[in-house]
């Protein structure tokens, strides 16, 4: 089953190019491309979603086993996964750009996104959509699809804002966004966005390492002080 949607995508058939908005939003919110070594963090993020959020994200009330199965089957070589990390390097938002097995013939990809409850209201869903869209453009994707429950107004809002055509069929809706051809500008925009994400993650990793060193030094000082107090030295 292809991924369903969580937080936040229009009935306008004229789709604006995602390149400009992608570069702008990615500069504000660093987004990192993530691979298979982040599988555990992806699982932790998705398992942290509540019952209602799981229902919106996957289109059904996914239990822990179903979510873990989804994570285990993520194909990081074929698909693309993007993540937003906080300063503790916790994955607080992620997007899955899923490709069909025969992409060369199909020419489309499907977008799914989820944002941790405490990280909502910051536009992360829209920024991840922009980031995924610019990657799709440069990868030769012709159409970006979004399958969502019709009650998932946040996701459909993202689609409409991007210029996608939204078609409703009962309890489900499908949005499709025709993407422009890749350009030199779109490729540079993605390159810059990728570099911002890499540098941001490195800085956060160094900051966490420094905090751990400081905490360890503090523990050593306290241990020495306690030992000196006990021995009377």
GIUR-V313685 format. One line per field, one symbol per residue. ss: DSSP state (@ for helix, = for strand, . for the rest). psi: psi as a letter, one per 20 degrees, with the letter a starting at -180 (. if undefined). Layout:
ss = ???
psi = ???
This chain:
ss = ..................@@@@@@@@@@...===.@@@@@@@@@@@@...@@@@@@@@.....@@@@@@@@@.......======.....=========...@@@@.========.@@@....@@@@@@@@@@@@@@@....=======...@@@@@@@@@@..=====..=======.....@@@@@@@@@@@@@@@@@@@@@@@@@@@@@@@@@@@@@@@@@@@@@@@@..
psi = pqqaqcq..rjpiopqpigghggghhhgoppppqahijghhgggghiiqrgghhghgijrmprgghghggghjpnihgrppqqpqaijkpoiqqqoopqqhmhhggjrrppqqqpqgijrjjjhgghhggghghgggijjphppqopqqhimhgghhgghhijqppppnciqqpppopqrqqrgghhgghgghgggggggggghghgggghhgghghghgghggghghhhij.
